[in-house]
Each structure stands twice: as structure tokens, then as C-alpha cells.
Amino acid sequence: MRSSTPADLAGRCPGCYLPCALCLCAEVPRVDTRTEVLVIRHNKEAHKSTNTARLAALALPRCHILSYGAPGQPFALSGLDAPGTWIVFPDAPPPPPEAPPPERLLVLDGNWAQARRMYQRLGLSRMPGLALPPPAADTRRLRRPPHPYGMSTVEAIAGALAVLEGEEVARPLHALHELMIDRVLAARGRLSEED
């Protein structure tokens, strides 16, 4: 089933986009990080109720979302590759061994094809990157990724922060993702992904 949200948000929370009865905004943790997170979200993801970049921005004070791909709206590339910025992407080249930890992470938000196109079209392959291991086969999903490294945006952010700042920073984001899965499935009238 495709996730969608009415344009007027009728019956939905304007923060998490879930039905108001299942809103999880009051349960979103505040996760303070040393690392800034900049998400480039494909325009087609912006109004999906299953978009997890929205969750990351609710939980992380240092997370910002830029929209990409809206018709007639050019995307400003300046500053994306500022010193101290790494991209979270499987094909990204690793930083030099002596490089200090990044000050900012760049995360692409979209389906696999959208993310790959953004990576190529925005010239991000020149940036140092942080490649995460593929998620375990039994990881709960709302969308089936077509790529073994595919994961939701909030999972990728949590994984990167676990590497850079420790698992205690990532744990609340993983728990938030699990809560979102539960609420989305409840909104669909299902108790599990297999229903």
C-alpha cells in the first residue's frame, strides 16, 4: 500500500502526519548530538505518511531538511560540500584515515532510485562518506527496499550517529522508528507487516 497524506492533513497530525488518534509527537525524544544532520529530501517523499526524515527532524534539534526536485524550484548546491561534511551513502568514498569526525552528515531521503539520482546529479560522489553495513534480514520494514543496503532515513541517521557518537545516542531514534512502524500498521488496521 502506498503511503499518502491528504493535502489538507484532514484528520492527521501536522507534525508526524499520522492519524490524530495515533499521533506520536508527544513520545518523540529529544536527541542532542554534536553532529549536525542535513537531509536532502526528494520532493515526492515530502507528503508520504511513512517518511521518516520528518521523524528525525522532530527528534534532532540539529537536523534540517532541504527539498529537492520540486518542479520549477532550483536546488542550491552551495555549501553542501563544506569542509567537515560527510555523506551517508553505500558507494561514497571513505574519508582519509587521519580525517577528524565530521561536523555535519548529509543524508539523502527518497526511494533507492531517487537517492541514487540525487547522489549522481548533485555531484555528491566527491564527498567523503560513511557507509553503513546492510540492515539485518529480519529488520522490520514499512517499505521493502530493492537494495540490500536500503533502510529508512531515520535508521540511516541512527546508524551513522551510533558510529560517530555511540549507541546511546542512536537508541532513542531506533525506538522511535519502531514506534512509528507500530502506529502506521495500526492506522492500516494491521498488527504486523505480514497481515
C-alpha positions as a Markdown table, in Angstrom:
| # | Residue | x | y | z |
|---|---|---|---|---|
| 1 | Met | 0.0 | 0.0 | 0.0 |
| 2 | Arg | 1.3 | 3.4 | -0.9 |
| 3 | Ser | 1.5 | 5.9 | 2.0 |
| 4 | Ser | -0.1 | 9.2 | 1.4 |
| 5 | Thr | -1.4 | 12.1 | 3.3 |
| 6 | Pro | -4.3 | 14.4 | 2.4 |
| 7 | Ala | -3.1 | 17.8 | 1.2 |
| 8 | Asp | -5.2 | 19.5 | 3.9 |
| 9 | Leu | -4.0 | 17.0 | 6.6 |
| 10 | Ala | -7.6 | 16.2 | 7.4 |
| 11 | Gly | -7.7 | 14.0 | 10.4 |
| 12 | Arg | -3.9 | 13.9 | 10.6 |
| 13 | Cys | -1.3 | 15.4 | 12.9 |
| 14 | Pro | 0.6 | 18.2 | 11.2 |
| 15 | Gly | 3.8 | 17.1 | 13.0 |
| 16 | Cys | 4.1 | 13.4 | 12.3 |
| 17 | Tyr | 1.4 | 13.1 | 9.6 |
| 18 | Leu | -0.2 | 10.1 | 11.3 |
| 19 | Pro | -3.9 | 10.0 | 12.1 |
| 20 | Cys | -4.6 | 12.2 | 15.1 |
| 21 | Ala | -5.7 | 9.2 | 17.2 |
| 22 | Leu | -2.3 | 7.6 | 16.6 |
| 23 | Cys | -0.1 | 10.7 | 16.8 |
| 24 | Leu | 3.3 | 10.0 | 18.3 |
| 25 | Cys | 4.6 | 13.6 | 18.6 |
| 26 | Ala | 4.3 | 13.5 | 22.4 |
| 27 | Glu | 6.5 | 10.5 | 22.5 |
| 28 | Val | 9.3 | 11.9 | 20.3 |
| 29 | Pro | 12.5 | 12.0 | 22.3 |
| 30 | Arg | 14.9 | 15.0 | 22.1 |
| 31 | Val | 18.2 | 13.7 | 21.0 |
| 32 | Asp | 21.0 | 16.2 | 21.3 |
| 33 | Thr | 24.0 | 15.5 | 19.1 |
| 34 | Arg | 27.4 | 17.0 | 18.4 |
| 35 | Thr | 26.9 | 16.3 | 14.7 |
| 36 | Glu | 24.6 | 18.4 | 12.5 |
| 37 | Val | 22.3 | 16.4 | 10.1 |
| 38 | Leu | 21.3 | 17.8 | 6.8 |
| 39 | Val | 18.7 | 15.8 | 4.9 |
| 40 | Ile | 18.0 | 16.3 | 1.2 |
| 41 | Arg | 14.5 | 15.0 | 0.8 |
| 42 | His | 13.1 | 14.2 | -2.6 |
| 43 | Asn | 10.0 | 16.3 | -3.3 |
| 44 | Lys | 7.9 | 13.1 | -3.8 |
| 45 | Glu | 8.6 | 12.0 | -0.3 |
| 46 | Ala | 7.5 | 15.2 | 1.5 |
| 47 | His | 3.9 | 14.2 | 1.9 |
| 48 | Lys | 4.2 | 10.5 | 2.5 |
| 49 | Ser | 2.9 | 9.4 | 5.9 |
| 50 | Thr | 5.8 | 6.9 | 6.1 |
| 51 | Asn | 8.5 | 9.5 | 5.5 |
| 52 | Thr | 11.0 | 9.1 | 8.4 |
| 53 | Ala | 13.1 | 12.2 | 7.7 |
| 54 | Arg | 10.2 | 14.1 | 9.3 |
| 55 | Leu | 10.7 | 12.0 | 12.5 |
| 56 | Ala | 14.4 | 12.7 | 12.5 |
| 57 | Ala | 13.7 | 16.4 | 12.3 |
| 58 | Leu | 11.2 | 16.2 | 15.2 |
| 59 | Ala | 13.8 | 14.4 | 17.4 |
| 60 | Leu | 17.0 | 16.0 | 16.5 |
| 61 | Pro | 17.4 | 19.8 | 17.2 |
| 62 | Arg | 20.4 | 19.9 | 14.8 |
| 63 | Cys | 18.6 | 18.2 | 11.9 |
| 64 | His | 17.4 | 20.3 | 8.9 |
| 65 | Ile | 15.5 | 19.2 | 5.7 |
| 66 | Leu | 16.1 | 20.6 | 2.3 |
| 67 | Ser | 13.6 | 19.8 | -0.5 |
| 68 | Tyr | 14.9 | 18.6 | -3.9 |
| 69 | Gly | 13.2 | 18.0 | -7.2 |
| 70 | Ala | 10.1 | 20.2 | -7.0 |
| 71 | Pro | 9.2 | 21.4 | -10.5 |
| 72 | Gly | 10.3 | 25.0 | -11.1 |
| 73 | Gln | 12.3 | 25.2 | -7.9 |
| 74 | Pro | 16.1 | 25.1 | -8.5 |
| 75 | Phe | 18.2 | 23.4 | -5.8 |
| 76 | Ala | 21.1 | 25.5 | -4.4 |
| 77 | Leu | 24.2 | 23.4 | -4.2 |
| 78 | Ser | 26.3 | 25.9 | -2.4 |
| 79 | Gly | 27.6 | 24.8 | 0.9 |
| 80 | Leu | 26.7 | 21.1 | 0.7 |
| 81 | Asp | 30.3 | 20.0 | 0.4 |
| 82 | Ala | 31.6 | 22.4 | 3.1 |
| 83 | Pro | 34.7 | 21.1 | 5.0 |
| 84 | Gly | 33.7 | 18.7 | 7.8 |
| 85 | Thr | 30.7 | 17.3 | 5.8 |
| 86 | Trp | 30.4 | 13.6 | 5.1 |
| 87 | Ile | 27.6 | 11.9 | 3.2 |
| 88 | Val | 25.9 | 8.7 | 4.4 |
| 89 | Phe | 25.7 | 6.5 | 1.3 |
| 90 | Pro | 26.9 | 3.0 | 0.5 |
| 91 | Asp | 29.0 | 4.0 | -2.5 |
| 92 | Ala | 30.7 | 7.0 | -1.0 |
| 93 | Pro | 34.5 | 7.1 | -0.8 |
| 94 | Pro | 35.8 | 6.7 | 2.8 |
| 95 | Pro | 37.4 | 9.8 | 4.4 |
| 96 | Pro | 41.2 | 9.8 | 4.7 |
| 97 | Pro | 42.3 | 7.8 | 7.7 |
| 98 | Glu | 43.6 | 11.0 | 9.5 |
| 99 | Ala | 40.3 | 12.9 | 9.0 |
| 100 | Pro | 38.6 | 14.1 | 12.1 |
| 101 | Pro | 35.0 | 13.1 | 12.7 |
| 102 | Pro | 32.5 | 15.1 | 10.6 |
| 103 | Glu | 30.8 | 18.2 | 11.9 |
| 104 | Arg | 27.8 | 17.5 | 9.6 |
| 105 | Leu | 26.2 | 14.5 | 7.9 |
| 106 | Leu | 24.4 | 14.7 | 4.6 |
| 107 | Val | 21.6 | 12.1 | 4.2 |
| 108 | Leu | 19.6 | 11.6 | 1.1 |
| 109 | Asp | 15.9 | 10.9 | 1.7 |
| 110 | Gly | 13.9 | 9.1 | -1.1 |
| 111 | Asn | 13.4 | 5.6 | -2.5 |
| 112 | Trp | 16.5 | 3.9 | -3.8 |
| 113 | Ala | 16.2 | 5.2 | -7.3 |
| 114 | Gln | 15.6 | 8.8 | -6.1 |
| 115 | Ala | 18.5 | 8.7 | -3.7 |
| 116 | Arg | 20.9 | 7.3 | -6.4 |
| 117 | Arg | 19.8 | 10.0 | -8.8 |
| 118 | Met | 20.3 | 12.8 | -6.2 |
| 119 | Tyr | 23.7 | 11.4 | -5.4 |
| 120 | Gln | 24.8 | 11.5 | -9.0 |
| 121 | Arg | 23.1 | 14.7 | -10.2 |
| 122 | Leu | 24.2 | 16.8 | -7.2 |
| 123 | Gly | 27.8 | 15.6 | -7.7 |
| 124 | Leu | 28.0 | 14.2 | -4.2 |
| 125 | Ser | 30.3 | 11.3 | -5.1 |
| 126 | Arg | 33.3 | 13.6 | -4.4 |
| 127 | Met | 32.4 | 13.9 | -0.8 |
| 128 | Pro | 33.9 | 11.7 | 1.9 |
| 129 | Gly | 31.3 | 9.2 | 3.1 |
| 130 | Leu | 30.2 | 7.0 | 5.8 |
| 131 | Ala | 29.0 | 3.6 | 4.5 |
| 132 | Leu | 26.8 | 1.6 | 6.9 |
| 133 | Pro | 26.5 | -2.2 | 7.0 |
| 134 | Pro | 23.3 | -3.5 | 5.5 |
| 135 | Pro | 20.5 | -4.0 | 8.0 |
| 136 | Ala | 19.7 | -7.5 | 9.3 |
| 137 | Ala | 17.3 | -9.5 | 7.1 |
| 138 | Asp | 14.7 | -9.6 | 9.9 |
| 139 | Thr | 14.6 | -5.8 | 10.3 |
| 140 | Arg | 11.0 | -4.6 | 10.4 |
| 141 | Arg | 10.0 | -2.5 | 7.4 |
| 142 | Leu | 7.2 | -0.4 | 6.1 |
| 143 | Arg | 8.7 | -0.4 | 2.6 |
| 144 | Arg | 10.6 | -3.3 | 1.1 |
| 145 | Pro | 14.0 | -1.9 | -0.1 |
| 146 | Pro | 15.2 | -3.0 | -3.6 |
| 147 | His | 18.8 | -2.8 | -2.5 |
| 148 | Pro | 20.5 | -4.8 | 0.4 |
| 149 | Tyr | 21.7 | -1.6 | 1.9 |
| 150 | Gly | 18.3 | 0.1 | 1.8 |
| 151 | Met | 17.0 | 1.4 | 5.1 |
| 152 | Ser | 14.7 | 4.2 | 6.2 |
| 153 | Thr | 16.2 | 7.7 | 6.6 |
| 154 | Val | 15.9 | 7.7 | 10.4 |
| 155 | Glu | 17.6 | 4.3 | 10.5 |
| 156 | Ala | 20.5 | 5.6 | 8.4 |
| 157 | Ile | 20.8 | 8.7 | 10.7 |
| 158 | Ala | 20.7 | 6.5 | 13.8 |
| 159 | Gly | 23.3 | 4.1 | 12.3 |
| 160 | Ala | 25.6 | 6.9 | 11.4 |
| 161 | Leu | 25.2 | 8.6 | 14.9 |
| 162 | Ala | 25.9 | 5.2 | 16.5 |
| 163 | Val | 29.2 | 5.1 | 14.7 |
| 164 | Leu | 30.2 | 8.7 | 15.4 |
| 165 | Glu | 28.7 | 9.4 | 18.9 |
| 166 | Gly | 27.8 | 6.0 | 20.4 |
| 167 | Glu | 24.9 | 3.6 | 20.6 |
| 168 | Glu | 23.3 | 5.6 | 23.4 |
| 169 | Val | 22.6 | 8.5 | 21.0 |
| 170 | Ala | 21.2 | 6.1 | 18.4 |
| 171 | Arg | 19.0 | 4.0 | 20.7 |
| 172 | Pro | 16.1 | 6.6 | 21.0 |
| 173 | Leu | 16.0 | 7.0 | 17.2 |
| 174 | His | 15.7 | 3.3 | 16.7 |
| 175 | Ala | 12.9 | 3.1 | 19.3 |
| 176 | Leu | 11.1 | 6.0 | 17.6 |
| 177 | His | 11.3 | 4.1 | 14.3 |
| 178 | Glu | 9.8 | 1.0 | 15.9 |
| 179 | Leu | 7.0 | 3.1 | 17.4 |
| 180 | Met | 6.3 | 4.7 | 14.0 |
| 181 | Ile | 6.1 | 1.2 | 12.4 |
| 182 | Asp | 3.6 | 0.2 | 15.1 |
| 183 | Arg | 1.4 | 3.3 | 14.6 |
| 184 | Val | 1.5 | 3.1 | 10.8 |
| 185 | Leu | 0.4 | -0.5 | 10.9 |
| 186 | Ala | -2.3 | 0.3 | 13.4 |
| 187 | Ala | -3.5 | 3.1 | 11.1 |
| 188 | Arg | -3.7 | 0.5 | 8.3 |
| 189 | Gly | -5.7 | -1.8 | 10.5 |
| 190 | Arg | -2.9 | -4.3 | 10.7 |
| 191 | Leu | -0.9 | -5.7 | 13.6 |
| 192 | Ser | 2.2 | -6.8 | 11.7 |
| 193 | Glu | 3.9 | -6.3 | 8.3 |
| 194 | Glu | 2.6 | -9.8 | 7.2 |
| 195 | Asp | -1.1 | -9.0 | 7.7 |
